[in-house]
Amino acid sequence: MTYPLSILDFASIEEGGTAAESFQDSLALARHAEKLGYRRVWYAEHHNMPTIASSATSVLISFIGANTSTIRLGAGGIMLPNHAPLTIAEQFGTLESLYPGRIDLGLGRAPGSDQKTMRALRRDPMSADSFPRDVQELQGYLTGNSLIPGIDAIPGKGTNVPLYILGSSLFGARLAAALGLPYSFASHFAPQALQDAVALYRREFQPSEQLAEPYVIAGVNALAAPTTEEAEEIFKQSQRRRVTQLLGKDRTYTDEEADLVLESPAGQHIKMMGHYSGVGTPSEVRSYLDWFAEHASADELIVATHAQTLEQRLRSFTLLAEAAELIPA
């Protein structure tokens, strides 16, 4: 395998479970990934979602960092319009000071929430418009070249935490290229513009102090099990759960109801979100990822596994690591 594999951990709260249990599951997964040879684990900022526990992303990263040794950890990503750049520089400067050489900072401009939650976060609906300027301000704090005279991030100044631009459209690709930053495309749930965005990024990339050549991380869903049938059944269960996550609001769908929804127009959209999914035996998933890496023109793949239980996720990542011949830590 010529490309590194990484993990996107949603810090999922299982049905009937708690956030505290989710954090222990995330720690178990990170330790497992470290031993298996995965390059990094990222956590995404979401708010007001009862099945995802990674809302305080930097706090979760610190917990995982304190209980692992070598694996890179980061945000995939921080929704920068929700925050002041100085605050994020201080948070990730703190993380880099605690866990030197292990911290990544992926940045997105989506809210990571709905309109009501945006108001609860005190977010200005127009704040996404300043995303390019905010990225540059944040970068200035971390490199020690503050764009605001007399203002430094302490800690943060001079830590040079590497930045990644996250996106699912041409906007993020163009920004990452202009700033000379790595680009991570969210093809694990927004597949439509993948090839166009990556091509634009590579075509327009301008070298920077952080990065001399373009670098693309592409998100992909992967689920490995001993048999194709078992993997497909687990994947089907994850699609049913996503129906409740995205459409359920204050209700939970039975399996039969979820299957009916998946055949509706709204359900077809949910299926489309999982367009790039390698599901099957370890060799089948490995073959799919090899194809996808070439299809996406990706330098690295970050894998999302939506299996419902920790045991299923750990097994899937173990089987994938063996098939991909990753080098254990």
CORJOVEN-V870730 format. One record per backbone hydrogen bond with DSSP energy under -1.0 kcal/mol. NH is the residue of the N-H (numbers start at 0). CO is the residue of the C=O. If there is no record, write none. Layout:
nh=<NH NH>
co=<CO CO>
This chain:
nh=<5 6 7 8 12 16 21 22 23 24 25 26 27 28 29 30 31 32 33 34 35 36 37 38 40 41 42 44 46 51 52 56 59 60 61 62 63 64 65 66 67 71 72 73 74 75 77 79 79 81 82 87 88 89 90 91 92 93 94 95 96 97 98 101 103 104 105 106 107 117 118 119 120 121 122 126 128 129 130 133 134 135 136 137 138 139 140 141 142 144 150 156 158 159 163 164 165 166 172 173 174 175 176 177 178 180 182 183 184 185 186 188 189 193 196 197 198 199 200 201 202 203 205 207 216 217 218 219 220 221 222 224 230 231 232 233 234 235 236 237 238 239 240 241 242 243 244 245 246 247 250 257 258 259 260 261 263 267 268 269 270 271 272 274 276 277 279 284 285 286 287 288 289 290 291 292 293 294 295 297 298 299 300 301 302 303 312 313 314 315 316 317 318 319 320 321 322 323 325>
co=<300 39 302 41 50 13 17 18 19 20 21 22 23 24 25 26 27 28 29 30 31 32 32 4 71 6 73 76 111 48 10 54 55 56 57 58 59 60 61 63 64 38 101 40 103 42 105 77 107 78 79 83 84 85 86 87 88 89 90 91 92 93 94 98 72 161 74 163 77 113 114 115 116 118 117 123 125 126 127 129 130 131 132 133 134 135 136 137 138 139 147 152 155 141 104 181 106 183 168 169 170 171 172 173 174 175 214 164 216 166 184 185 185 190 192 193 194 195 196 197 198 199 176 210 182 299 184 301 275 303 277 279 226 227 228 229 230 231 232 233 234 235 236 237 238 239 240 241 242 243 247 253 254 255 256 257 260 263 264 265 266 267 268 271 274 220 222 280 281 282 283 284 285 286 287 288 289 290 291 292 215 215 3 217 5 219 308 309 310 311 312 313 314 315 316 317 318 319 320>
